[in-house]
Amino acid sequence: LKLRDNIFFKGFIDKILKCKDNLCIVDYKTGNTKIEDKYFEFGLNLQLPSYLYLLQEDPSKIIGFYLQHLVAPKYVYDEKKDIELDSQMRKALAKEIIENKALRKEVIAFPERFIELFFVIVDKRKQVVPFFLNEVQREFVDTLNHCISEFKAGRLARVRILILKGRQQGFTSFITAYQLACSMLRKNFEGYTLADVTSNATAIFDNKAKFPKNQLPELLKPTEQFNNKKQLKFSVLNSTWEVGTATKNVGRSRTVNFFHGSEAAFWEVPMSDIQAALGEALTKDCIEIYETTANGFNDYKDMWDSG
C-alpha cells in the first residue's frame, strides 16, 4: 500500500475469512497476546488495526478481527487434564503449520514455540503431559534468545552459556527438546550433547528425545536417514542430533552448530581435554551450553569463576 511518494506499507495477514462481501481478519499467536484497544491511541497493539488499514481499498465490508491462539493456555489443560484432547489439537495444528508459511517461519526462528505446540513429556508423576515451559525454562530461553540476538548484532563474540542448576528444573529436558526441534526444522543443523556417563547419555536419547519425537503428529515427522541408539539424522534436511559420553576422542569428523555439555562438573575427562578434542568441530556461530549440578572444586568451577 502506497502511503506517499517513496513510502510503502507492506504486510502479510495469516488468514482472511470471506463470506459474500464480508471480511474477517484472523491472526495466529503462539503466546497469550490480547487485544487492548485502550492502547491504540498510544501507538501500541496496532498489528490488527494495521491489517485493517492495508485492506481499506478492498470493496468488501470488514466485520471484525481477532487473535486465534495456537497454544492453549496452561490453565486450560490444567482444567481438562485430557491428553487425548491435546493430541487431537496437535494433529489439527500440524496441518495448519504445514499450510501456513508465516507460522512455519516463526517456529523455525523460535523452536521453543514448536516445543510448546507439539511436544509432550513424561512428568514427575510418570504422566504424559504437554511440554509447557516452566518458569526456569522460560527464563533460560529468554536469555538464550537475547544472546543470539546480541551475537547476530556483533555485540557478542560467541554464544556460550554456563548453568549451575538445581535438581528437577528441566534444563536437560528443554535443551534436548530445543535441539530436537532445530534438527526437525532447520537445514544443515548439527546438534551434539555430551553426558557424563553412558547411562545418562542413553536416558537423554530415549526419554528426552526419542519419546517426544515418536509422539509427534505424522505430518511433522521428517524423513529419517537413520535412527540408532545415539543419533537421529533427517536426510531431506541434512540435519542431525547426537548424544555421547565425554571422552578425549569427541568431536572428530563433525561440524557442530549447537553443543550441549550435560552434568559437566561430573565429567571424568578434564574439561580442557574435551574442549581441545572438540577443536574446530564447533562452528563460529555455534551455541555452547554447559549445565551441571554442583560437584565441589573442579574444572567446571574454574570455568564458572573465569566467566
Salt bridges, closest charged atoms under 4 A:
ASP5 OD1 - LYS2 NZ 3.77
ASP27 OD2 - LYS29 NZ 3.28
ASP78 OD2 - LYS74 NZ 3.09
ASP78 OD1 - LYS81 NZ 3.64
ASP86 OD2 - ARG90 NE 2.86
GLU106 OE2 - ARG113 NH1 2.59
GLU116 OE2 - ARG138 NH2 2.74
ASP123 OD2 - ARG125 NH2 2.89
GLU150 OE2 - ARG155 NH2 2.98
GLU218 OE2 - LYS221 NZ 2.96
GLU224 OE2 - LYS213 NZ 2.63
GLU242 OE2 - LYS230 NZ 3.79
GLU242 OE2 - ARG254 NH2 2.98
GLU263 OE2 - LYS165 NZ 3.69
GLU288 OE1 - ARG160 NH2 3.21
GLU291 OE1 - LYS165 NZ 2.71
GLU291 OE2 - HIS260 NE2 2.76
ASP305 OD2 - LYS301 NZ 2.65
